[in-house]
Amino acid sequence: MIIGIIIVAVLVLLLLFFVLQYNGLVRLRNQVENAWSQIDVQLRRRYDLIPNLVETVKGYAAHERETLEAVVQARNAAIAAPGPAEQAQAENILTGALRQLFALSESYPDLKANQNFLSLQEELTSTEDRIAYARQYYNDSVLGFNNKIQTFPSNLVASMFSFTEREYFEAPGEAIDPVQVQF
């Protein structure tokens, strides 16, 4: 009778051991998959963010460049105007160009166009920081999962249920360097 109870107790403990080890491996595997999803989310954010921000800043820079060029061209035309009618017309064009420039400077005092570039830089930095954090979290999750698979006694359960090691997220050579944005 006592031997039967001991055998049942040992079997229950073994079953409990396998259940706990299996559940631990499943939890770590799911954590790795979640961590990978977070990398994917941040990469997609970067893919969506960078072109939009670059185009927005280019739009502002192009608008400013066009305004300045319009003022310079209007001034040159006003200087070269041969008669009063042509002079009046050229001055009206110059006045309109100056109004655009004044409106632009009112909208962007202290060269707020630079704020767009700073904003772009800040967003890119923030996104790269988020990606770095997501990579670190993923690699930490993989480390925990791989350690669990490789250490005794959980390696017995891992091999029985075909848990396999996961790869670390290592950026290729060109992805290690910061993102270069050219205007």
C-alpha atoms as an extended CHARMM CRD file, in Angstrom:
* protein
*
       183  EXT
         1         1  MET       CA              0.0000000000        0.0000000000        0.0000000000  PROA      1               0.0000000000
         2         2  ILE       CA              2.7610000000        2.4630000000        0.9400000000  PROA      2               0.0000000000
         3         3  ILE       CA              4.7230000000        1.5000000000       -2.1780000000  PROA      3               0.0000000000
         4         4  GLY       CA              1.6450000000        2.2240000000       -4.2960000000  PROA      4               0.0000000000
         5         5  ILE       CA              1.2420000000        5.6630000000       -2.7080000000  PROA      5               0.0000000000
         6         6  ILE       CA              4.9370000000        6.3990000000       -3.2580000000  PROA      6               0.0000000000
         7         7  ILE       CA              4.6890000000        5.3400000000       -6.9110000000  PROA      7               0.0000000000
         8         8  VAL       CA              1.5690000000        7.4860000000       -7.4400000000  PROA      8               0.0000000000
         9         9  ALA       CA              3.2410000000       10.4290000000       -5.6880000000  PROA      9               0.0000000000
        10        10  VAL       CA              6.3620000000       10.0790000000       -7.8490000000  PROA      10              0.0000000000
        11        11  LEU       CA              4.2210000000        9.8610000000      -10.9970000000  PROA      11              0.0000000000
        12        12  VAL       CA              2.2280000000       12.9370000000       -9.9570000000  PROA      12              0.0000000000
        13        13  LEU       CA              5.4500000000       14.8360000000       -9.2680000000  PROA      13              0.0000000000
        14        14  LEU       CA              6.8810000000       13.7950000000      -12.6400000000  PROA      14              0.0000000000
        15        15  LEU       CA              3.6880000000       14.8180000000      -14.3850000000  PROA      15              0.0000000000
        16        16  LEU       CA              3.6830000000       18.1150000000      -12.5210000000  PROA      16              0.0000000000
        17        17  PHE       CA              7.3330000000       18.6280000000      -13.4530000000  PROA      17              0.0000000000
        18        18  PHE       CA              6.6340000000       18.0170000000      -17.1620000000  PROA      18              0.0000000000
        19        19  VAL       CA              3.5540000000       20.2510000000      -17.1220000000  PROA      19              0.0000000000
        20        20  LEU       CA              5.4570000000       23.0960000000      -15.4500000000  PROA      20              0.0000000000
        21        21  GLN       CA              8.4170000000       22.7430000000      -17.8060000000  PROA      21              0.0000000000
        22        22  TYR       CA              6.1700000000       22.5680000000      -20.8690000000  PROA      22              0.0000000000
        23        23  ASN       CA              4.1230000000       25.5880000000      -19.7850000000  PROA      23              0.0000000000
        24        24  GLY       CA              7.3100000000       27.5300000000      -19.0780000000  PROA      24              0.0000000000
        25        25  LEU       CA              8.6170000000       26.7520000000      -22.5530000000  PROA      25              0.0000000000
        26        26  VAL       CA              5.3100000000       27.7530000000      -24.1530000000  PROA      26              0.0000000000
        27        27  ARG       CA              5.2970000000       31.0230000000      -22.1900000000  PROA      27              0.0000000000
        28        28  LEU       CA              8.8530000000       31.8440000000      -23.2700000000  PROA      28              0.0000000000
        29        29  ARG       CA              8.1190000000       30.9060000000      -26.8920000000  PROA      29              0.0000000000
        30        30  ASN       CA              5.1010000000       33.2170000000      -26.8950000000  PROA      30              0.0000000000
        31        31  GLN       CA              7.1920000000       35.9690000000      -25.3370000000  PROA      31              0.0000000000
        32        32  VAL       CA              9.7180000000       35.6060000000      -28.1720000000  PROA      32              0.0000000000
        33        33  GLU       CA              6.9330000000       35.7690000000      -30.7660000000  PROA      33              0.0000000000
        34        34  ASN       CA              5.4720000000       38.8520000000      -29.1000000000  PROA      34              0.0000000000
        35        35  ALA       CA              8.9010000000       40.4960000000      -29.0110000000  PROA      35              0.0000000000
        36        36  TRP       CA              9.3070000000       39.8170000000      -32.7280000000  PROA      36              0.0000000000
        37        37  SER       CA              5.9260000000       41.4050000000      -33.3790000000  PROA      37              0.0000000000
        38        38  GLN       CA              7.1020000000       44.5300000000      -31.5580000000  PROA      38              0.0000000000
        39        39  ILE       CA             10.1410000000       44.7570000000      -33.8320000000  PROA      39              0.0000000000
        40        40  ASP       CA              7.8450000000       44.3910000000      -36.8230000000  PROA      40              0.0000000000
        41        41  VAL       CA              5.5700000000       47.1710000000      -35.5310000000  PROA      41              0.0000000000
        42        42  GLN       CA              8.4950000000       49.5510000000      -35.0380000000  PROA      42              0.0000000000
        43        43  LEU       CA             10.0260000000       48.7430000000      -38.4160000000  PROA      43              0.0000000000
        44        44  ARG       CA              6.6990000000       49.3880000000      -40.1120000000  PROA      44              0.0000000000
        45        45  ARG       CA              6.4650000000       52.6660000000      -38.1870000000  PROA      45              0.0000000000
        46        46  ARG       CA              9.8640000000       53.6420000000      -39.5090000000  PROA      46              0.0000000000
        47        47  TYR       CA              8.9420000000       52.5820000000      -43.0550000000  PROA      47              0.0000000000
        48        48  ASP       CA              5.8010000000       54.7270000000      -42.8900000000  PROA      48              0.0000000000
        49        49  LEU       CA              7.3120000000       57.6320000000      -40.9620000000  PROA      49              0.0000000000
        50        50  ILE       CA             10.5120000000       58.3940000000      -42.8040000000  PROA      50              0.0000000000
        51        51  PRO       CA              9.1310000000       58.9470000000      -46.3100000000  PROA      51              0.0000000000
        52        52  ASN       CA              6.2200000000       61.0280000000      -44.9910000000  PROA      52              0.0000000000
        53        53  LEU       CA              8.4290000000       63.2360000000      -42.8580000000  PROA      53              0.0000000000
        54        54  VAL       CA             11.0300000000       63.6310000000      -45.5720000000  PROA      54              0.0000000000
        55        55  GLU       CA              8.3860000000       64.6250000000      -48.0970000000  PROA      55              0.0000000000
        56        56  THR       CA              6.8280000000       67.0680000000      -45.6290000000  PROA      56              0.0000000000
        57        57  VAL       CA             10.1460000000       68.7450000000      -44.9540000000  PROA      57              0.0000000000
        58        58  LYS       CA             10.9950000000       68.7810000000      -48.6450000000  PROA      58              0.0000000000
        59        59  GLY       CA              7.6450000000       70.4490000000      -49.2570000000  PROA      59              0.0000000000
        60        60  TYR       CA              8.4290000000       73.1880000000      -46.7720000000  PROA      60              0.0000000000
        61        61  ALA       CA             11.9620000000       73.6320000000      -48.0840000000  PROA      61              0.0000000000
        62        62  ALA       CA             10.7170000000       73.7460000000      -51.6670000000  PROA      62              0.0000000000
        63        63  HSD       CA              8.0650000000       76.3130000000      -50.7120000000  PROA      63              0.0000000000
        64        64  GLU       CA             10.6590000000       78.5420000000      -49.0840000000  PROA      64              0.0000000000
        65        65  ARG       CA             13.0680000000       78.1640000000      -51.9790000000  PROA      65              0.0000000000
        66        66  GLU       CA             10.3240000000       78.9900000000      -54.4630000000  PROA      66              0.0000000000
        67        67  THR       CA              9.2860000000       82.0370000000      -52.4410000000  PROA      67              0.0000000000
        68        68  LEU       CA             12.8310000000       83.3490000000      -52.2360000000  PROA      68              0.0000000000
        69        69  GLU       CA             13.4070000000       82.6970000000      -55.9220000000  PROA      69              0.0000000000
        70        70  ALA       CA             10.1350000000       84.4650000000      -56.7380000000  PROA      70              0.0000000000
        71        71  VAL       CA             11.2460000000       87.5130000000      -54.7550000000  PROA      71              0.0000000000
        72        72  VAL       CA             14.6480000000       87.5940000000      -56.4770000000  PROA      72              0.0000000000
        73        73  GLN       CA             13.1040000000       87.1820000000      -59.9350000000  PROA      73              0.0000000000
        74        74  ALA       CA             10.4750000000       89.8350000000      -59.2390000000  PROA      74              0.0000000000
        75        75  ARG       CA             13.1660000000       92.2300000000      -58.0070000000  PROA      75              0.0000000000
        76        76  ASN       CA             15.3110000000       91.6240000000      -61.1020000000  PROA      76              0.0000000000
        77        77  ALA       CA             12.2900000000       92.1310000000      -63.3480000000  PROA      77              0.0000000000
        78        78  ALA       CA             11.4010000000       95.3580000000      -61.5320000000  PROA      78              0.0000000000
        79        79  ILE       CA             14.9330000000       96.6980000000      -61.9420000000  PROA      79              0.0000000000
        80        80  ALA       CA             14.9680000000       95.8360000000      -65.6450000000  PROA      80              0.0000000000
        81        81  ALA       CA             11.4860000000       97.1930000000      -66.4030000000  PROA      81              0.0000000000
        82        82  PRO       CA             11.7800000000       99.6490000000      -69.3700000000  PROA      82              0.0000000000
        83        83  GLY       CA              8.7320000000      101.8800000000      -68.8620000000  PROA      83              0.0000000000
        84        84  PRO       CA              6.1690000000      102.9240000000      -66.2850000000  PROA      84              0.0000000000
        85        85  ALA       CA              3.5550000000      100.3080000000      -67.2330000000  PROA      85              0.0000000000
        86        86  GLU       CA              6.0730000000       97.5310000000      -67.1760000000  PROA      86              0.0000000000
        87        87  GLN       CA              7.5340000000       98.9380000000      -63.9540000000  PROA      87              0.0000000000
        88        88  ALA       CA              4.1050000000       98.9650000000      -62.2680000000  PROA      88              0.0000000000
        89        89  GLN       CA              3.4030000000       95.4420000000      -63.3570000000  PROA      89              0.0000000000
        90        90  ALA       CA              6.8340000000       94.2590000000      -62.1550000000  PROA      90              0.0000000000
        91        91  GLU       CA              6.3560000000       96.0810000000      -58.8380000000  PROA      91              0.0000000000
        92        92  ASN       CA              2.9760000000       94.4210000000      -58.3430000000  PROA      92              0.0000000000
        93        93  ILE       CA              4.6060000000       91.0640000000      -58.9380000000  PROA      93              0.0000000000
        94        94  LEU       CA              7.3970000000       91.9680000000      -56.5120000000  PROA      94              0.0000000000
        95        95  THR       CA              4.8550000000       93.1250000000      -53.9100000000  PROA      95              0.0000000000
        96        96  GLY       CA              2.9970000000       89.8410000000      -54.2150000000  PROA      96              0.0000000000
        97        97  ALA       CA              6.2530000000       87.9210000000      -53.8530000000  PROA      97              0.0000000000
        98        98  LEU       CA              7.2010000000       90.0050000000      -50.8200000000  PROA      98              0.0000000000
        99        99  ARG       CA              3.8090000000       89.3730000000      -49.2520000000  PROA      99              0.0000000000
       100       100  GLN       CA              4.3980000000       85.6600000000      -49.6460000000  PROA      100             0.0000000000
       101       101  LEU       CA              7.8120000000       86.0640000000      -48.0650000000  PROA      101             0.0000000000
       102       102  PHE       CA              6.3850000000       88.1080000000      -45.1750000000  PROA      102             0.0000000000
       103       103  ALA       CA              3.6180000000       85.5730000000      -44.6550000000  PROA      103             0.0000000000
       104       104  LEU       CA              6.2270000000       82.8610000000      -44.6670000000  PROA      104             0.0000000000
       105       105  SER       CA              8.3950000000       84.6720000000      -42.1420000000  PROA      105             0.0000000000
       106       106  GLU       CA              5.3420000000       85.3180000000      -39.9330000000  PROA      106             0.0000000000
       107       107  SER       CA              4.4910000000       81.6440000000      -40.0710000000  PROA      107             0.0000000000
       108       108  TYR       CA              8.0790000000       80.6440000000      -39.3490000000  PROA      108             0.0000000000
       109       109  PRO       CA              9.6940000000       83.2670000000      -37.1210000000  PROA      109             0.0000000000
       110       110  ASP       CA             13.2580000000       82.4780000000      -36.1110000000  PROA      110             0.0000000000
       111       111  LEU       CA             13.5580000000       80.3120000000      -39.1750000000  PROA      111             0.0000000000
       112       112  LYS       CA             11.0100000000       77.8050000000      -38.0060000000  PROA      112             0.0000000000
       113       113  ALA       CA             11.6640000000       75.8800000000      -41.1380000000  PROA      113             0.0000000000
       114       114  ASN       CA             14.6280000000       74.5720000000      -39.1690000000  PROA      114             0.0000000000
       115       115  GLN       CA             12.1190000000       73.2280000000      -36.6580000000  PROA      115             0.0000000000
       116       116  ASN       CA             10.8690000000       70.9050000000      -39.3740000000  PROA      116             0.0000000000
       117       117  PHE       CA             14.3470000000       69.5520000000      -39.8340000000  PROA      117             0.0000000000
       118       118  LEU       CA             14.7380000000       69.2460000000      -36.0440000000  PROA      118             0.0000000000
       119       119  SER       CA             11.3660000000       67.5450000000      -35.8730000000  PROA      119             0.0000000000
       120       120  LEU       CA             12.4240000000       65.0990000000      -38.5660000000  PROA      120             0.0000000000
       121       121  GLN       CA             15.6510000000       64.4020000000      -36.7250000000  PROA      121             0.0000000000
       122       122  GLU       CA             13.7710000000       63.9420000000      -33.4320000000  PROA      122             0.0000000000
       123       123  GLU       CA             11.2450000000       61.5620000000      -34.9930000000  PROA      123             0.0000000000
       124       124  LEU       CA             13.9610000000       59.5400000000      -36.6900000000  PROA      124             0.0000000000
       125       125  THR       CA             15.9320000000       59.3310000000      -33.4430000000  PROA      125             0.0000000000
       126       126  SER       CA             12.8300000000       58.3350000000      -31.5100000000  PROA      126             0.0000000000
       127       127  THR       CA             11.9730000000       55.6540000000      -34.0470000000  PROA      127             0.0000000000
       128       128  GLU       CA             15.5210000000       54.3030000000      -34.0870000000  PROA      128             0.0000000000
       129       129  ASP       CA             15.4990000000       54.2160000000      -30.2640000000  PROA      129             0.0000000000
       130       130  ARG       CA             12.2300000000       52.2810000000      -30.2980000000  PROA      130             0.0000000000
       131       131  ILE       CA             13.6380000000       49.8230000000      -32.8080000000  PROA      131             0.0000000000
       132       132  ALA       CA             16.7840000000       49.3880000000      -30.7040000000  PROA      132             0.0000000000
       133       133  TYR       CA             14.6590000000       48.7440000000      -27.6060000000  PROA      133             0.0000000000
       134       134  ALA       CA             12.4550000000       46.2560000000      -29.4700000000  PROA      134             0.0000000000
       135       135  ARG       CA             15.5600000000       44.4490000000      -30.7660000000  PROA      135             0.0000000000
       136       136  GLN       CA             17.0220000000       44.3040000000      -27.2690000000  PROA      136             0.0000000000
       137       137  TYR       CA             13.7620000000       42.9940000000      -25.8100000000  PROA      137             0.0000000000
       138       138  TYR       CA             13.5360000000       40.3680000000      -28.5380000000  PROA      138             0.0000000000
       139       139  ASN       CA             17.1350000000       39.2520000000      -28.0600000000  PROA      139             0.0000000000
       140       140  ASP       CA             16.6160000000       39.0790000000      -24.2810000000  PROA      140             0.0000000000
       141       141  SER       CA             13.5050000000       36.9540000000      -24.8420000000  PROA      141             0.0000000000
       142       142  VAL       CA             15.4090000000       34.6800000000      -27.2130000000  PROA      142             0.0000000000
       143       143  LEU       CA             18.2000000000       34.3520000000      -24.6450000000  PROA      143             0.0000000000
       144       144  GLY       CA             15.7340000000       33.2480000000      -21.9600000000  PROA      144             0.0000000000
       145       145  PHE       CA             14.0090000000       30.8300000000      -24.3210000000  PROA      145             0.0000000000
       146       146  ASN       CA             17.2480000000       29.3380000000      -25.6490000000  PROA      146             0.0000000000
       147       147  ASN       CA             18.6620000000       29.0080000000      -22.1250000000  PROA      147             0.0000000000
       148       148  LYS       CA             15.5470000000       27.1400000000      -21.0450000000  PROA      148             0.0000000000
       149       149  ILE       CA             15.7920000000       24.8080000000      -24.0400000000  PROA      149             0.0000000000
       150       150  GLN       CA             19.4790000000       24.0900000000      -23.4760000000  PROA      150             0.0000000000
       151       151  THR       CA             19.5560000000       23.6170000000      -19.6980000000  PROA      151             0.0000000000
       152       152  PHE       CA             18.7920000000       20.4830000000      -17.7750000000  PROA      152             0.0000000000
       153       153  PRO       CA             16.1230000000       19.3090000000      -16.9940000000  PROA      153             0.0000000000
       154       154  SER       CA             13.9470000000       21.4920000000      -19.2290000000  PROA      154             0.0000000000
       155       155  ASN       CA             15.9770000000       20.4010000000      -22.2560000000  PROA      155             0.0000000000
       156       156  LEU       CA             14.3770000000       16.9560000000      -21.8740000000  PROA      156             0.0000000000
       157       157  VAL       CA             10.8820000000       18.4160000000      -22.2010000000  PROA      157             0.0000000000
       158       158  ALA       CA             11.9940000000       20.7460000000      -25.0060000000  PROA      158             0.0000000000
       159       159  SER       CA             13.3650000000       17.8800000000      -27.0550000000  PROA      159             0.0000000000
       160       160  MET       CA             10.2700000000       15.7440000000      -26.4100000000  PROA      160             0.0000000000
       161       161  PHE       CA              7.9690000000       18.4860000000      -27.7230000000  PROA      161             0.0000000000
       162       162  SER       CA             10.2480000000       19.7720000000      -30.5160000000  PROA      162             0.0000000000
       163       163  PHE       CA             10.9930000000       23.2150000000      -29.1080000000  PROA      163             0.0000000000
       164       164  THR       CA             13.8240000000       24.6220000000      -31.1810000000  PROA      164             0.0000000000
       165       165  GLU       CA             16.2110000000       27.4660000000      -30.5730000000  PROA      165             0.0000000000
       166       166  ARG       CA             15.3980000000       30.9030000000      -31.9640000000  PROA      166             0.0000000000
       167       167  GLU       CA             17.8040000000       33.1750000000      -33.7750000000  PROA      167             0.0000000000
       168       168  TYR       CA             18.9180000000       36.5060000000      -32.3930000000  PROA      168             0.0000000000
       169       169  PHE       CA             18.0500000000       39.6550000000      -34.2860000000  PROA      169             0.0000000000
       170       170  GLU       CA             21.3600000000       40.8280000000      -35.6500000000  PROA      170             0.0000000000
       171       171  ALA       CA             21.2350000000       43.6940000000      -38.0550000000  PROA      171             0.0000000000
       172       172  PRO       CA             23.2160000000       43.2570000000      -41.2690000000  PROA      172             0.0000000000
       173       173  GLY       CA             26.2510000000       45.5110000000      -41.6920000000  PROA      173             0.0000000000
       174       174  GLU       CA             24.4730000000       48.3290000000      -43.4940000000  PROA      174             0.0000000000
       175       175  ALA       CA             21.5760000000       48.3210000000      -41.0130000000  PROA      175             0.0000000000
       176       176  ILE       CA             23.9180000000       48.8760000000      -38.0590000000  PROA      176             0.0000000000
       177       177  ASP       CA             24.7650000000       52.3650000000      -39.2580000000  PROA      177             0.0000000000
       178       178  PRO       CA             22.2900000000       55.1630000000      -38.5040000000  PROA      178             0.0000000000
       179       179  VAL       CA             19.7210000000       55.9560000000      -41.1450000000  PROA      179             0.0000000000
       180       180  GLN       CA             21.0390000000       58.5960000000      -43.5400000000  PROA      180             0.0000000000
       181       181  VAL       CA             18.5080000000       61.0630000000      -44.8560000000  PROA      181             0.0000000000
       182       182  GLN       CA             19.5610000000       63.3940000000      -47.6320000000  PROA      182             0.0000000000
       183       183  PHE       CA             17.7100000000       66.4610000000      -48.7720000000  PROA      183             0.0000000000
